[in-house]
Amino acid sequence: MKEKFICKSIIFLLLFSVGGCSTCNNKARLEKEYMGASYPSKPLNAAKTMRVKRSLHPMPQELRISDRSYEIPAGECALKSSPGASPKEKQIIDAFKEKWQAEYNVPLKDNDGRLTIIAGVVKNSPFLQKAADNGVFDAKYLSEQPNREQAYNITTVANNGKLMVYVAANDNAGLHYGLLTFKQLLNGLSKNQELTLPHCRIVDWPDIPERGVMRGARTDVQMQRMAEMKLNVNHDWIWMSVSSNRVISYTGNSYGRGNRDRFLAGERNNIKTIPHVVHMDYLFSDGRGMEKFPELAAAGKTGERIYGSESGRTFCYGNPKTQEVMDQMFAAIAKADLGDRLAVEMGESPTCCHCDACKGDARKHYINEIKHIMHAYQKARVINPALKMDIVLTQATQPHNYAILDFIPKDVGVIIYAGNGPNETYKTTFGEYVLTPQAEEIVSRGYKTGVWVSYGPALLWNDIIFPTYMSQFTKLRMSEIKDRGLYYGLGWMDSCFNQELNIEAFAEFSWNAGGRTDAEFIAAWSQRKNMAEPDKVAQVIKTLEYPIWAMASGMRTRTMTRSVERMVSLLNGENPKWGPYFEILNGFEYHNNEELIRVNKKCDEAVTLSKELKSNELIASSLLVKQWVAIIERYAFFLESKDPEKKKAAREDIIKLSSHLPKLCKNWIDTQQLDESNYKASQGGLNAVMKEFERLKNNPIESLHLK
C-alpha cells in the first residue's frame, strides 16, 4: 500500500510539472494576459509603488500591485455601466462622472476609450458577469467577504491592445467605495490630465459594518468628506420643545439646522444620518422643558420636585402620565420624516426619583425607563413601520445593564457610551481597554452591539487649545472593536473636521484595523497633505502623541480650564473646587515628575525634527505641547517637593511658562484653518485658561503658607 501511494504521488507530480493541472495553467495564462503583457506600459519602481499605496485611504484589505503602470490622457477614458443598473447604482456612477468632469475638465466617454472602466453591481451587469465567467475576478470569493454589501473588487486588465479596469461590487455601497478607491489609485502618480494607473488587483471590505461619528458633519462639504473616507453613519443630535399648551414637537439639531436637511445630504453621499435623542433627562433644547410638566419631574430625597436641578431633569416613571409624554415625543420624531433609524440614550442623572412609587431605587428607575422607551417606540412604529432603534447605555445604567437587556428585543441595537465618573462604561485613558466584559456578553446575547470611542474633551467640548494626535489610540480602539465582534464603531469628536489626522485615522482603522501600523498611516496621511518627508513627519507625531493624550486624559473634568482651575487652586494653597476626583497628578496621566522630565526631552526632539522639516504646523504643535508639558512638570515637582522654597520657585516657573501660552497657542491655531465657530471656541478656551493662571499672579507668594 505504501509503495502504491508513493507511485501515485510521483505520477501526480509529473503530470503537474508537464501541464496536467488545467487550473494552474489557466491561472498562469490569465496572469500573463492580465498583468500587462500586450499593452504599452512603464516600470513601477519601489518608490512609486509606495506613493501609490500611500494615496489609498483606507488601506484595502487585499492589495496586489505589479511592477507596471500605464499612462492615459483623462480625455481618452470611458466608463461603461449596465443598462440594467438600479436607480441608486446609476446615481453613484453619475456622481463619479460629475467629479471626473470637475477635476479633469473633460467628460468620461460612455462606451470605449483607451482606458475603459467597467463598473457596477455584479448581479445587474452582464459585462461583469461575463468577466467573472472568464476568470477576470472571482465573483464568488467577493460575495463571501465580511460585510459583503460594502465589498468590492478592482482588477486591471491589459489584453489585446486594450486597457480595462473592472470595478465590481455586491451592492451599491461597495460600488461607491470601489469607485472611490479607483480614483485614489490615479491620485498617486497622475499629473493634471495625464493619468498614471498602476496595474493592480484589489479585494476590499470593511472590518466594522457601521463606522461614523456623533455630531460630526455639520455641512454638506463635511458630509462629502465623510463619504470620501468611507464612513457611513452620522449621528445627529435632535432636540424637542414644548409649547405653552404642553404639545411636544421636534425642534431640530444643536446647530440650528433641520435634521431633514442633514438626512438628505447624507442620502446624497451614501451616509445614513441617524437622529439621536440626547439622554432621556436632556430632552428639551432650552434645558427647561420639564417646567412644562412639573408633576412628572423626579422627586428629590425630601420629596420636592425640583425640575430645574440636575437630578430633577429626569422623569418620575411612577407617574402614568410620563408614558403619555414619551409617546408624544416619539410620535413627533416619527412624523419628522428623518429616515428609518433612531438612536436613544438612556438617562445619566446622578440621582433618580424618590417619590413613594419610585423610592430612589436606581435599578427600578432604569428598568422603568427602558419599558417606557420600548412602549413609545412601538407606538411610533405605527406611524413609521420601517423605524428601527438603537439604545445607548450610559455610565448611569452600567450597574443595571443586564437587567435592562431583558426588556430590549433583539432587533434593537445596543451601544455602549463613554462616561466620566466612577461608573463610566469604558475608560478614555490611553493604555486601557475601551470595552468592559459587558460588551462581549451583549454580543453573545444576539444584539448588534457598538461602542462610542471618546476622543477626549480636547475635541469633545471644543476646548481647542492644543493639538490632539490620536492615530495609535484609534488603531488600538478599532482593533479591539473588530476583535470583539461589534457591529458599530462610533467616534465622539465634535471638532473632528478641524483635526484632520484624527478623523482620517478613525476612517482608516475602522475600515481596516490591521492594514497599516499607526506610523505607516501617519506617513500616508502626510503624503496626502503634500508634506515633505512623510516618514519624518510620522516620527514627530508619534513622539508627540503620548504627551498629548496624557494631557487629554487629564481633561476628563471636561475642559482644560477646569484642570487648570484645580491646578491653580493647589498652587495657591486652596481647596480645589473639583475635589479629589483624580488620583494621578490630579487628572494628568503622568506618574511622576521623573516621567515628565523624560517626556519633556522627547518634546525637545520633536521640536528639533519639526524645524528640520520646516513644517510650520509641526513646529507650532511641538512648541505648544512642549510648553504644556513643561508647565505640568513644574506642577508635578510642586506636588512632590517637601521644601516650601522649592515649591514657591516651581510656582514662579509656572507663572513664567504660562505667560507664553497665548502666543504659542495663536501660532498653532493659525496653522489649523479652523472654521469660525471653532476659532471662537479656541479663543474662548484660551482666555478661560489664562484667566485661571492670572490667579497665580494675583496671589502673592508672601501670602502663601505652602507645606
Backbone hydrogen bonds, N-H to C=O, Kabsch-Sander energy under -0.5 kcal/mol:
donor,donor_aa,acceptor,acceptor_aa,energy
5,F,1,M,-2.2
6,I,2,K,-2.1
7,C,3,E,-2.4
8,K,4,K,-2.5
9,S,5,F,-2.1
10,I,6,I,-2.3
11,I,7,C,-2.4
12,F,8,K,-2.4
13,L,9,S,-2.3
14,L,10,I,-2.3
15,L,11,I,-2.5
16,F,12,F,-2.6
17,S,13,L,-2.2
18,V,14,L,-1.8
19,G,15,L,-0.5
19,G,16,F,-0.7
20,G,15,L,-5.1
22,S,20,G,-1.0
25,N,21,C,-1.9
26,N,22,S,-2.7
27,K,23,T,-2.2
28,A,24,C,-2.6
29,R,25,N,-2.5
30,L,26,N,-2.7
31,E,27,K,-2.6
32,K,28,A,-2.1
33,E,29,R,-2.5
34,Y,30,L,-3.3
35,M,31,E,-1.4
36,G,33,E,-0.7
36,G,158,A,-0.5
37,A,32,K,-1.0
38,S,158,A,-0.7
39,Y,36,G,-0.8
42,K,69,S,-2.7
44,L,67,D,-2.6
45,N,43,P,-0.6
49,T,45,N,-2.5
50,M,46,A,-2.4
51,R,47,A,-1.9
52,V,48,K,-2.3
53,K,49,T,-2.4
54,R,50,M,-2.5
55,S,51,R,-0.9
55,S,52,V,-0.8
56,L,53,K,-1.4
62,E,203,V,-1.9
64,R,201,R,-2.4
66,S,199,H,-2.8
69,S,42,K,-2.1
70,Y,197,L,-2.4
72,I,195,L,-2.3
74,A,193,Q,-2.7
76,E,73,P,-2.0
77,C,74,A,-1.1
78,A,115,L,-2.7
79,L,109,K,-2.8
80,K,117,I,-3.5
81,S,79,L,-0.5
85,A,82,S,-1.7
90,K,86,S,-2.6
91,Q,87,P,-2.1
92,I,88,K,-2.2
93,I,89,E,-2.2
94,D,90,K,-3.0
95,A,91,Q,-2.3
96,F,92,I,-1.9
97,K,93,I,-2.2
98,E,94,D,-2.3
99,K,95,A,-2.1
100,W,96,F,-2.1
101,Q,97,K,-2.5
102,A,98,E,-2.4
103,E,99,K,-2.3
104,Y,100,W,-2.9
105,N,101,Q,-1.8
109,K,77,C,-2.6
114,R,76,E,-1.7
115,L,76,E,-1.4
116,T,163,L,-2.2
117,I,78,A,-3.1
117,I,115,L,-0.5
118,I,116,T,-0.6
118,I,165,V,-3.0
119,A,80,K,-1.5
119,A,117,I,-0.7
120,G,167,V,-1.9
122,V,169,A,-2.7
124,N,121,V,-1.6
125,S,121,V,-0.7
125,S,122,V,-1.3
129,Q,125,S,-2.1
130,K,126,P,-2.4
131,A,127,F,-2.0
132,A,128,L,-2.5
133,D,129,Q,-2.3
134,N,130,K,-1.9
135,G,132,A,-1.5
136,V,131,A,-2.6
139,A,137,F,-1.0
142,L,138,D,-2.2
143,S,139,A,-2.1
144,E,140,K,-1.0
144,E,141,Y,-0.6
145,Q,142,L,-1.3
148,R,145,Q,-0.5
150,Q,147,N,-2.5
151,A,148,R,-1.2
152,Y,204,D,-2.0
153,N,168,A,-2.9
154,I,202,I,-2.4
155,T,166,Y,-2.0
156,T,200,C,-1.8
157,V,164,M,-3.4
159,N,157,V,-0.6
159,N,162,K,-2.1
161,G,38,S,-1.0
162,K,159,N,-1.8
163,L,114,R,-0.8
164,M,157,V,-3.0
164,M,162,K,-0.5
165,V,116,T,-2.3
166,Y,155,T,-2.8
167,V,118,I,-2.8
167,V,165,V,-0.6
168,A,153,N,-2.6
168,A,166,Y,-0.7
169,A,120,G,-1.5
170,N,151,A,-1.1
174,G,149,E,-1.6
175,L,171,D,-1.8
176,H,172,N,-2.4
177,Y,173,A,-2.2
178,G,174,G,-2.8
179,L,175,L,-2.3
180,L,176,H,-1.6
181,T,177,Y,-2.3
182,F,178,G,-2.4
183,K,179,L,-2.1
184,Q,180,L,-1.8
185,L,181,T,-2.0
186,L,182,F,-1.3
187,N,183,K,-1.3
188,G,184,Q,-1.0
189,L,186,L,-0.5
190,S,186,L,-1.7
191,K,194,E,-2.4
194,E,191,K,-2.3
195,L,72,I,-2.2
195,L,193,Q,-1.0
197,L,70,Y,-2.9
199,H,68,R,-2.2
200,C,198,P,-0.6
201,R,64,R,-2.3
202,I,154,I,-2.7
203,V,62,E,-1.9
204,D,152,Y,-2.4
207,D,511,W,-2.6
208,I,510,S,-1.4
210,E,487,Y,-2.1
211,R,209,P,-0.6
212,G,489,G,-1.7
213,V,233,V,-1.3
214,M,491,G,-2.2
215,R,213,V,-0.5
215,R,235,H,-3.1
218,R,216,G,-0.6
223,M,219,T,-2.1
224,Q,220,D,-2.5
225,R,221,V,-2.0
226,M,222,Q,-2.3
227,A,223,M,-2.1
228,E,224,Q,-2.2
229,M,225,R,-1.3
230,K,227,A,-1.7
231,L,226,M,-2.2
232,N,211,R,-2.5
233,V,211,R,-1.4
234,N,272,K,-2.4
235,H,213,V,-2.7
236,D,234,N,-0.5
236,D,274,I,-2.5
237,W,235,H,-0.6
238,I,276,H,-2.4
239,W,252,G,-2.1
240,M,283,L,-2.0
241,S,249,S,-2.5
243,S,247,V,-2.2
246,R,243,S,-2.0
248,I,246,R,-0.6
249,S,241,S,-2.4
251,T,239,W,-2.9
252,G,239,W,-0.9
253,N,257,R,-0.9
256,G,253,N,-1.7
261,D,258,G,-0.5
262,R,258,G,-1.3
263,F,259,N,-2.8
264,L,260,R,-2.3
265,A,261,D,-2.2
266,G,262,R,-2.2
267,E,263,F,-2.1
268,R,264,L,-2.0
269,N,265,A,-0.9
269,N,266,G,-0.6
270,N,267,E,-1.3
271,I,266,G,-3.2
272,K,232,N,-2.5
273,T,271,I,-0.7
274,I,234,N,-2.2
274,I,272,K,-0.6
276,H,236,D,-2.5
277,V,275,P,-0.5
277,V,343,A,-3.0
278,V,238,I,-0.7
278,V,276,H,-0.6
279,H,277,V,-1.3
280,M,345,E,-0.7
282,Y,279,H,-1.9
285,S,240,M,-1.7
287,G,284,F,-1.8
291,E,288,R,-1.8
292,K,289,G,-1.8
293,F,290,M,-1.5
296,L,293,F,-2.0
297,A,293,F,-0.6
297,A,294,P,-0.8
298,A,314,T,-2.2
300,G,304,E,-3.5
303,G,300,G,-1.8
306,I,304,E,-1.0
307,Y,305,R,-1.2
309,S,306,I,-1.9
313,R,310,E,-1.0
314,T,311,S,-1.0
316,C,296,L,-2.7
317,Y,315,F,-0.8
319,N,316,C,-1.2
322,T,319,N,-1.8
323,Q,320,P,-0.8
324,E,320,P,-0.7
325,V,321,K,-1.8
326,M,322,T,-2.2
327,D,323,Q,-2.6
328,Q,324,E,-2.1
329,M,325,V,-2.2
330,F,326,M,-2.5
331,A,327,D,-2.2
332,A,328,Q,-2.0
333,I,329,M,-1.7
334,A,330,F,-2.4
335,K,331,A,-1.8
336,A,332,A,-0.5
336,A,333,I,-1.1
337,D,334,A,-0.7
342,L,388,K,-1.3
343,A,275,P,-2.4
344,V,390,D,-2.6
345,E,277,V,-2.0
346,M,392,V,-2.4
354,H,299,A,-1.9
359,K,355,C,-3.1
360,G,353,C,-2.1
361,D,358,C,-1.5
362,A,360,G,-0.9
365,H,361,D,-2.6
366,Y,362,A,-2.4
367,I,363,R,-2.0
368,N,364,K,-2.5
369,E,365,H,-2.0
370,I,366,Y,-2.1
371,K,367,I,-1.9
372,H,368,N,-2.3
373,I,369,E,-2.5
374,M,370,I,-2.6
375,H,371,K,-2.1
376,A,372,H,-2.4
377,Y,373,I,-2.6
378,Q,374,M,-2.2
379,K,375,H,-1.7
380,A,376,A,-2.1
381,R,377,Y,-1.7
382,V,379,K,-1.0
383,I,379,K,-0.7
383,I,380,A,-0.6
384,N,380,A,-2.4
387,L,384,N,-2.1
388,K,340,D,-2.3
390,D,342,L,-2.4
391,I,413,G,-3.1
392,V,344,V,-2.8
393,L,391,I,-0.6
393,L,415,I,-3.0
398,Q,394,T,-1.1
400,H,397,T,-2.8
401,N,398,Q,-1.1
404,I,400,H,-2.1
405,L,401,N,-2.3
406,D,402,Y,-0.8
406,D,403,A,-0.6
407,F,404,I,-2.1
408,I,405,L,-1.8
412,V,409,P,-1.7
413,G,389,M,-1.7
414,V,448,K,-2.7
415,I,391,I,-2.9
416,I,450,G,-2.5
417,Y,393,L,-1.9
419,G,426,Y,-0.7
421,G,419,G,-0.5
424,E,421,G,-1.7
425,T,417,Y,-0.5
427,K,433,Y,-0.7
432,E,429,T,-1.0
439,A,436,T,-1.7
440,E,436,T,-0.6
441,E,437,P,-1.9
442,I,438,Q,-2.7
443,V,439,A,-2.2
444,S,440,E,-2.6
445,R,441,E,-1.1
446,G,443,V,-2.0
447,Y,442,I,-1.5
449,T,447,Y,-0.7
450,G,414,V,-2.2
451,V,488,Y,-1.1
452,W,416,I,-2.2
453,V,451,V,-0.5
453,V,490,L,-3.5
454,S,452,W,-0.7
455,Y,492,W,-1.7
459,L,456,G,-1.8
460,L,456,G,-2.7
461,W,457,P,-1.9
462,N,459,L,-1.0
463,D,457,P,-0.8
464,I,462,N,-1.9
465,I,463,D,-1.5
470,M,468,T,-0.6
474,T,470,M,-1.9
475,K,471,S,-2.4
476,L,472,Q,-2.4
477,R,473,F,-2.2
478,M,474,T,-3.0
479,S,475,K,-2.3
480,E,476,L,-1.8
481,I,477,R,-2.2
482,K,478,M,-2.5
483,D,479,S,-2.8
484,R,480,E,-1.9
485,G,482,K,-1.8
486,L,481,I,-2.2
487,Y,449,T,-3.2
488,Y,449,T,-1.6
489,G,210,E,-2.9
490,L,451,V,-2.3
491,G,212,G,-2.2
492,W,453,V,-2.3
493,M,214,M,-0.7
493,M,491,G,-0.8
495,S,459,L,-0.8
496,C,493,M,-1.8
498,N,495,S,-2.0
499,Q,496,C,-1.1
502,N,499,Q,-0.9
503,I,496,C,-0.5
503,I,499,Q,-1.4
504,E,500,E,-2.3
505,A,501,L,-2.4
506,F,502,N,-2.4
507,A,503,I,-2.2
508,E,504,E,-2.7
509,F,505,A,-2.6
510,S,506,F,-1.8
511,W,507,A,-1.1
512,N,508,E,-2.6
515,G,512,N,-0.7
521,F,517,T,-2.3
522,I,518,D,-2.3
523,A,519,A,-2.2
524,A,520,E,-2.2
525,W,521,F,-2.9
526,S,522,I,-2.7
527,Q,523,A,-1.9
528,R,524,A,-2.2
529,K,525,W,-1.2
530,N,527,Q,-2.1
531,M,526,S,-2.9
536,K,533,E,-0.8
537,V,533,E,-1.9
538,A,534,P,-2.4
539,Q,535,D,-1.5
540,V,536,K,-2.1
541,I,537,V,-2.4
542,K,538,A,-2.6
543,T,539,Q,-1.8
544,L,540,V,-1.8
545,E,541,I,-1.7
546,Y,542,K,-0.7
548,I,544,L,-2.2
549,W,545,E,-2.8
550,A,546,Y,-2.6
551,M,547,P,-1.6
552,A,548,I,-2.5
553,S,549,W,-2.6
554,G,550,A,-1.0
555,M,551,M,-0.7
555,M,552,A,-1.1
556,R,553,S,-1.3
557,T,554,G,-0.5
558,R,555,M,-2.1
563,S,559,T,-1.5
564,V,560,M,-2.9
565,E,561,T,-2.5
566,R,562,R,-2.2
567,M,563,S,-2.4
568,V,564,V,-3.1
569,S,565,E,-1.9
570,L,566,R,-2.0
571,L,567,M,-2.3
572,N,568,V,-2.0
573,G,570,L,-1.2
574,E,569,S,-3.3
579,G,576,P,-1.1
581,Y,579,G,-2.2
585,L,583,E,-0.8
587,G,584,I,-1.6
588,F,585,L,-1.4
589,E,550,A,-1.9
590,Y,588,F,-2.6
596,L,592,N,-1.6
597,I,593,N,-1.9
598,R,594,E,-1.7
599,V,595,E,-2.5
600,N,596,L,-2.4
601,K,597,I,-1.6
602,K,598,R,-1.7
603,C,599,V,-2.1
604,D,600,N,-1.7
605,E,601,K,-1.7
606,A,602,K,-1.9
607,V,603,C,-2.4
608,T,604,D,-2.4
609,L,605,E,-2.4
610,S,606,A,-2.3
611,K,607,V,-2.1
612,E,608,T,-1.7
613,L,609,L,-1.9
614,K,610,S,-0.9
615,S,610,S,-1.5
616,N,614,K,-0.7
619,I,615,S,-2.7
620,A,616,N,-2.6
621,S,617,E,-2.4
622,S,618,L,-2.9
623,L,619,I,-2.5
624,L,620,A,-1.9
625,V,621,S,-2.6
626,K,622,S,-2.5
627,Q,623,L,-1.8
628,W,624,L,-2.0
629,V,625,V,-2.6
630,A,626,K,-2.5
631,I,627,Q,-2.1
632,I,628,W,-2.5
633,E,629,V,-2.5
634,R,630,A,-2.0
635,Y,631,I,-1.9
636,A,632,I,-2.9
637,F,633,E,-2.3
638,F,634,R,-2.3
639,L,635,Y,-2.1
640,E,636,A,-2.1
641,S,637,F,-2.5
647,K,643,D,-2.3
648,K,644,P,-2.3
649,A,645,E,-2.1
650,A,646,K,-2.4
651,R,647,K,-2.1
652,E,648,K,-2.1
653,D,649,A,-2.2
654,I,650,A,-1.9
655,I,651,R,-1.8
656,K,652,E,-2.1
657,L,653,D,-3.0
658,S,654,I,-2.7
659,S,655,I,-1.1
660,H,656,K,-0.5
660,H,657,L,-1.3
661,L,658,S,-1.4
664,L,660,H,-2.0
665,C,661,L,-3.3
666,K,662,P,-2.3
667,N,663,K,-2.4
668,W,664,L,-1.9
669,I,665,C,-2.9
670,D,666,K,-2.3
671,T,668,W,-1.6
672,Q,669,I,-1.8
673,Q,669,I,-0.5
679,Y,675,D,-2.5
680,K,676,E,-2.3
681,A,677,S,-1.9
682,S,678,N,-2.5
683,Q,679,Y,-2.3
684,G,680,K,-2.8
685,G,681,A,-2.8
686,L,682,S,-2.6
687,N,683,Q,-2.6
688,A,684,G,-2.1
689,V,685,G,-2.1
690,M,686,L,-2.7
691,K,687,N,-1.9
692,E,688,A,-1.4
693,F,689,V,-2.1
694,E,690,M,-1.8
695,R,691,K,-0.6
695,R,692,E,-1.2
696,L,693,F,-1.5
697,K,693,F,-0.9
698,N,694,E,-2.1
699,N,696,L,-0.8
703,S,700,P,-1.2
704,L,701,I,-1.9
